[in-house]
Structure formats: C-alpha cells, structure tokens
Amino acid sequence: MPTTTTRAETTTPSGTQVATTPPPAPPEMNSMRDFYRILETYDMRIRPNDQGPGVHVLMQMYVESIASISEISMDYVITFYFRMWWNDPRFRFTPTQPNQTAQLHVAARSLVWTPDVYFLNEKDAGYRASSAFTSLLWVWPNGDILSSQKKTLKNSCPMDFRMYPFDAQFCKIQLGPYGMTTDDLVIEWKEPAVETNPGIELPEYVIDGWTWTSCGGNYSIGEFGCNQATFKLVRSVGYYITQTYVPSALIVALSWLTFWISPLQAPARVALGITTVLTSTTLTSATRSSIPRFSYIRAIDIWMLVCTIYVFTALVEFAAAHHFSRRKQESQISNQMYKNKDAFQTNGILKVHPFQNEKDVVTDGKDKKKENQDVEEDFDEDVAQAMAESDERGQMIAAKIDLMSKIFFPATFILFNIIYWAVYMGSYEGKV
C-alpha cells in the first residue's frame, strides 16, 4: 500500500516559515510478520526515549507459593509471577482489529529492551523451570509493553527469635535496577502491588498480610530506585504447646511425686528425681536444635529454664529431707554402741573402759563398785533420752519439709504459669 508524506510549515520566532516533516504514521499490523519487521531496525541496546526523561516502569507480583522457610539459614523459597509495564514508542502500530495486541514469542524476548531489574536480597536462583515457556511479552498499539516471568528464588530473611515461639517474622523482597540510575529508569509499584494465591498454606506459619513501599537510596555512583514488598509470618504455637509446653509441665508435676514417698526410700526418690532432671535437659536441648545459636534469651528458654529449676530443686529437697530422716537410723546404731561400750576401747569419740580380766580385777570395795554401776546406768539413760529427742526432731523436720514442698512447689509453678502466659499470649498475634 503506497504511503504519502505531507509537509507542514512552522513559523520561527523571527517570522520565517520553515517546512517540517511530521513523524511517519505507525505501520499497520495485519499479522505478526508486520510487527517483526519493526525488530529489523530496532536496537535493544538503547532504552526508550533515550534523549528524554527516564523510562517509567510499573511492577506487580502474583505470589504462587512460599515454602522451605528455614530458621537455621534464615531464608525462604518463593515462586511468583513478576510483571512489569512500560512504554516504548518504537513499537507503536496501527491496529487492524479491535483490542489487537502483539504477543511476542519467547525467543523474541531477547531482541527487546527490558529493564535490568534484579533482586537485592536473593541468595539463590538456581531453580530450573519445568518448561522454557515461562515468560510472555505483549505489546499494545500505543507502545505499552507487558512483561511477565515466572520466577523461583531463595531470598534471605533476617529473623528475631526473642519471642519464639510466640514470634512474628517479617520477610522482604527487594528489587531494583542494577545499572540504571533514576535518570534513566524510574520504578514504582502498580496497585495492588502483590496478589497471592488464596490456597497458600504453611505448616508452621500463617501469612498475615503484605505491605509494599519504596526503598531507593543514594550511593557514591548515583541514585538508584528500589521497590520492597514485605510479608508477615505469624508462627502457629499449637505445635509447641503439644510437643514442648505440656510435656515439660508434666515432667515438673512428676518430680513432685517424690514428696509423697518416704524420705527413707532413697532408691525410689533418687531414680525419679534423676529421671525427671535428665528428661527436662533433653527437652531443653531439643528446643534449641531447630534455630540458630543466639546469646539472647527466648520466650521458650525462660519456660524451660524454670521447669529445669523446679525439677532440680525437687531433687535437692529430697536430699534435705533424707538427711534429717536418717537421724533415726544413726541414733539406733549409736544407742547400740553405748549399750556395748565395755566392748570398745577409748577411741577419741566415746569414753569407755578397757577390757578387764576377772583374774586381774582389783576389788576396791563394795561401795566403789556400786558407785560405778550407778554412774553407768545414769549415763545410759541420759544418752537414750537425748537420742530419742533427736529422733523426734529429725522426723518432724523431714515431714515439715515434705509438707511445705507439697504446697510451695505447685502454688509457685501455677503463679509462674499465670504470669508467663499472660505476658506472652497478650502480645501474640496469631491463633493457638
């Protein structure tokens, strides 16, 4: 179809009329072959409006899935569709059909100028798509371009575990141009900036909304644009209640059973006390194995530390009660020794008489013999009375220790639970 060129005249400030040639009309597109002819003279190394203002690029994301959230390495894997809109006047054409667009083949994408956008907090992008056809490029008659790509990335996500497991983590996606300053490329979010698949479910977290903002900044080589999207992850605490809090509380209650066992039953109380201490220590180690090693105290550390103290203190209580209850046995042995003191020699502890032979006994008279017998009988009675009083005091002290422990340990542990759950559940943003 022949084309005609019209000439127009413009008047300069001096009044002189100058003939100018208006830009040619956009070519008609009857088929994609007509559009690909544009690429024959198209230079993808030059940005649109290279002599004018920077290219204005709008961005949007559709999140398909989020998985593999790791507290150890502080990262996550996200799969999303990344969309960008911009205008390139060089691709303008005259449509021959209503709502006509040019949908380029994926092989032609490398022939078109696209913004040099990269992801700032990306750790790994070595995930290969199952198909090579995971991108599209559409062009409208006015030169507007839509670019969409499916991406799977592993991004870093710094986390704070002070409230663990009642915590909420904020993970970001930061993206911006690598080699173009704001003089050549201006990026903004297109509302809504982030759309999500309603079927996303995480085993340990709940996604509690998205926010987006700009994060551009000035550097020594120029000012660069940056867009940031942040999603909030609230941890589900139900798993930790059933796997950590309830078992540890039962272990503490199990350690209190020793208060109802006689202090003289040392093997039973020692076995129960040692078992609860070791089990509590094992649970504490298990709670720290799934997260990095930090020096600060977490919410679950406070709980496990208090539980360990209660279990250990119950074992110490047995030692004290057993110490006083043993006085009865010691008194029985000592009483037996006093009754047979004539069978011992002076040893620095008991003052007793040496063994005597009937042939070597020197009789001092009936009065002296009777006097010695009276002294020995008085001595035995005093020792027996003192030991009996000591037995009663020891048994009473041991019984009081056990009785006070039966009240003190459960009462203080219940009080600790009220304070602990009121503080942390009051600031918890999720659901049990």
Salt bridges, closest charged atoms under 4 A:
ASP34 OD1 - ARG37 NH1 2.30
ASP43 OD1 - ARG45 NE 3.00
GLU71 OE2 - ARG235 NH1 3.01
ASP75 OD2 - LYS123 NZ 3.03
ASP88 OD1 - ARG90 NE 3.03
ASP160 OD2 - ARG162 NH1 3.14
ASP167 OD1 - ARG235 NE 2.59
ASP184 OD1 - ARG47 NE 3.17
GLU188 OE1 - HIS56 NE2 3.25
GLU195 OE1 - ARG83 NH1 3.65
GLU204 OE2 - ARG235 NH1 2.65
ASP208 OD2 - LYS232 NZ 3.86
ASP301 OD2 - ARG288 NH1 2.77
ASP301 OD1 - ARG298 NH2 2.59
GLU317 OE1 - ARG269 NH2 3.01
ASP364 OD2 - LYS368 NZ 2.50
GLU376 OE2 - HIS353 NE2 3.96
ASP380 OD1 - LYS341 NZ 3.33
ASP402 OD2 - ARG269 NH1 3.45
GLU429 OE1 - LYS232 NZ 2.01
